[in-house]
Amino acid sequence: MNNMTIEEKLFSHYDFNDEKLLEYGFKPENGKYTFKKTLSEDFTIVLECDGKSLNGRIIDRDLNEEYTNFRLKNATGFSLEIRDKFTELLLAVREKCCNKEAFSSEQAKRIGKFIPEKFQSRPEFLWPKYPSLAIYRYDGNNKWFALIGDIAVNKIDPSFEPNEEVSFLNVKVDKKEVEDLLNREGYYPAYHMNQKNWITMILNDTLTDDEIKKRIEDSFERIKKSR
């Protein structure tokens, strides 16, 4: 995490929108979108986006070479000023050209696509304070059958580092299964839900997609039969 570039930190969990990139001023070039901005008489910022990630360079026009001192961790003075301007541009691009991803982990993204396709249930983000938490309902009785979100993992498992985040899924299960499931890797007591018949599953590929999908299907059927 500490070795991430400025770009990686700022655009983590964001999707690029091709139309918005073009509207902002990016130009198609060699299979990528390129944006240039004059920073001063001597420097130009060049951004390149392949639709999945964005990388930036600052070019010293007098020397015709890349200026990299602004990336130093202990940058000061002029280098720090350049970094601030570079970061300011990246934030503007993020605001105008990107969509926030609902979930962070790759497995959560896959499951987040599976649920609407399988159950015709769209995610509902009910809590502005917790924008990553999404619930899914069964239309027949308006009850939840799944909840997906990101959370500090130590709130689920205290043995993890306090600042580490993880994607998780809550589903309803047979209360007779709970004790057995809690003895398996990847399962935890339900976070902020009734722990007698709900359980939390970690979406970090500890559990297979197939196992997770079966649990969601079972949860859906349980909610569907409930009143």
Protein Blocks (a to p, Z undefined) as FASTA:
>chain_A
ZZpcfklmmmgoiacdfklmmmnopaceehiacddddfblmbccddddehjaccdddddf
klopacfklmpmklghjlmmmmmmmmmmmmmmmmmmcccdfbfbfklmmmmmmmmmmnop
acddfblklmmbccdddfklopafbdcddddfklmmmmbcfklccddddddddfklmmmm
mmpghiacdehiafklgccdddehlacfklmmmmmmmmmmmmmmpZZ
